[in-house]
Amino acid sequence: MSEFDRHSGNYRELLDKSVRITGETGEYFAAYKARFVAARVAPSPNCRILDYGCGTGLVSEQLKKALPAARVDGYDVSVKSLEQMGAALRSQGEFVSSTSKLPGNYDVVLIANVLHHIEPQKRQAAVAEAAGLLALGGELIVFEHNPANPLTTRAVAACPFDEHAILLRPGETTNYLRQSGLEKIEVDYIVFFPRMLGWLRPLERLLGWCPLGAQYAACASRGRGKT
């Protein structure tokens, strides 16, 4: 049983409480990630996205809003979390607890704030599995908390389902991507300003280089010449 099974019923409530210091809710951060993905995806009715570690579907919901023509599937080991998903989201994609039930060949595979819940010795295998579900030329995007940001570490410490979390520095994450045979690896820092400084948020797109963001996105692609 996944440790998230016991938090599935009130996951979003707990998440909102843990990020309250920012003045936002978990939905804000999910939408932020979805917009980041959408900015990297060429609009196509055939676009296929996998939310690897989708939980109750918070990010998946926002992906459908940002890219309504895309197909969004999801995978999570927590069966009870999958059961919390709305019927509308389930009806438009495949949401399963085993990757063997997924078709693969995804244009984008998203791992959003998942790796810090996986034991360090098992992280490489998880990233490799996710990378193996990409189509040639597809992109893997890993979102993680930035341990260099004090507000982030405070929020993680206050969150019940982050009790056993071990945060990853960008170098660790990019090494997993490299060891999985992915190419064109890059890191963007994201989420800089709390709601009280919301008027500064238009500047965030210029700050991807600055290692002070609350989170970061590590991106890499599967080379077309690889099998």
N, C-alpha and C positions, 0 to 999 in steps of 0.2 A: 504493500500500500504506500502511495506517495504521501509525504508529510503535508502536501497541500490538500489532500482529501479532507483533513480536519478543519481547514480554513476556507473551504470552497463556498460554504453558505454565506459567509460574511466577508469574503475576500475584498470586495470593492470598498466596503466600509472601513476595513482595516487599512487599506491602501490610502484612502482619502485622509484618514486620521494621521498617518505617518508623514504625509507631504503637506500637512496643514501649514507648516511654517513658511511655505512658499506662497501661500495665499491661493493656491490652486487645488484641483482635485486630480485623481489618477487619470481621469478622462483627458485632461489637458495634456499630460505627458504622452498618453497614447496617441492623441491627435498629432502631436508634434512629430512623433516617430513616423506616423503615416504620411505626413506631408514631406518629410525627409525622403522617404522611399519614393513617393510620387514624383519628386523632383528629379530622381535618377532613372525613372522608367519612361521609355518612349511610349506614349499612349497607343494602345493596341487592344482591340477586342479579344485577341487571343492571349493576352498576357496572363501568366499563371504564377501565383504567389503562394508560398508556404510559410505559415506562421509556426515555426518550430518551437514548441514550448508555449502554446497559445493560451493555456490556463482557461479562464472563463470566457475568453474571446474579446477582451477589452480592446486590444490592438487590432484584431481581425475586423471588428466592427468599424473602426476608424479607417482601416485600409479600404473597405468597401465604399465608404463615403468619399475618400480621396480619389479612388480609382474605381468608379462604379462599373466599368466595363470589364474589369479584371475578374478572374476566378481566384477566390481565396480559399485555400484549404488550411487545415490546422492539425497539429500533432501535440499530444501531451500525455505524460505517463499517469496523470491524475484523472481517473475516470469520473470521479465526483465533480471535478472542475468542469469537464466537458459536458456533464449533465446540466450545469447551470446556464449553458448557452441558450440564447433565444432561438425559437423555432425558425425565425426568418433567416438568421445567419446560417443555421444548420442546413436549411433547404437549398442554399446557394453554393455549398461547398462540401468537402469531405473532411470531417473532424473526427480523428481516430486516436486510439491509444497505442497503436503499433505502426511503425513506419513501413512495415511490409504491406500494409493496406493502401499505401500511397502510390500514385502512378509515376512519380519522379519527373524528370525533365522540366523542372521549374525555372522560370525566367529569373525569379528572385526567391531566395530563402532567407527568412528573417529570424534571428535569434535575439529576442528582446528581453534583456535583463533576466536571463536564464542561467548563464554559466556560473554566476556566483553562488547558485544553489546546488551546483554539482561538485562532488568531491574532486579536488585538484587532479588526482591521478586518473580520473575518468573524463576530464574535460576534452582532451585531445580526441578521444574516441567519439564523443558527441559532435564535435566540430567536423570531424571527418565524415561522420554519417550524414550530417546536414549538407556538406559539400557534395557528397555523392548523389544527392537528390537534384542537383542542378543540371540544367541543360547545358550543352556546350555554349560558351559565351555568357552564361547566366552569372548572376552576382549574389554573393553571400554578404549580408549586412548584419553585423553583431553590435547591438547596443548594450552598453554596460555602465554601471555607476562609476564615477571618477573618484577614486579613493583620495585624491589630492584636494578635493573640495570639502571644506569642513561642514557645510550645510548638508551635503550628501551623506557623510558619515554619521551625522547626527540623526538624519531621517532613518537611515538603515538601523541604527541602534535602537530606535523607538518602535520599530515595526515588528510585530510578533512573528510573522512568517519569515523574517530575515534573521531569526535568532541564531541560525547556524551558518549564515552567509559568510563567505570569504571573498572579498572584493579583488578584482583583477586590475592590475596596471595595464595600460595600453600595450606595452611591450610583450606581456604574456599572451594577450589576446591575438596580436598580430603573428606571434610565433606559431600559435595553433593554426592560423590560416595558412601560413607558409608551409608548415609540416603536412598540411592537407593537400598540398600541390596547387594551391591557388596563386593567382598572379595579380599584378597591379594593385598591391595592397596600399591602402591609405587610411589615415585616421582624421576624423573631424570631431572637434569638441563642440558640444551643443548645450543648450539650456543654461543661459548665463544670468538672467534677471528674474527675480521674484515678481509677483504681481504688482507690488508697490512701485516697482521701477519699470512697469510695463511699457512706458513710453520710450524706453531704450531698446525694446525688443527688435525693432527693424534693423538694428546694428548687428544682431547675432549672426546673420549670414556672412558678415565680414570677419568674424572672430573664430572661425573654425581652427585656426592655427594656435589659439591661446589655450594652454593646458589648465585653465581654471574653470571650465564648464562643469556643470553638475554631473553631466554624463558625457559619453563619447560614442562615436559610431566608427567601427572598424569595417572597412569594405574591401572586398577582393572578388576577382572573377575567375571563372573556370575557363582556361584557355581552350580555344576551338580546336587546337591540335592534340588535346589530351583525350584519353579514353578512360 
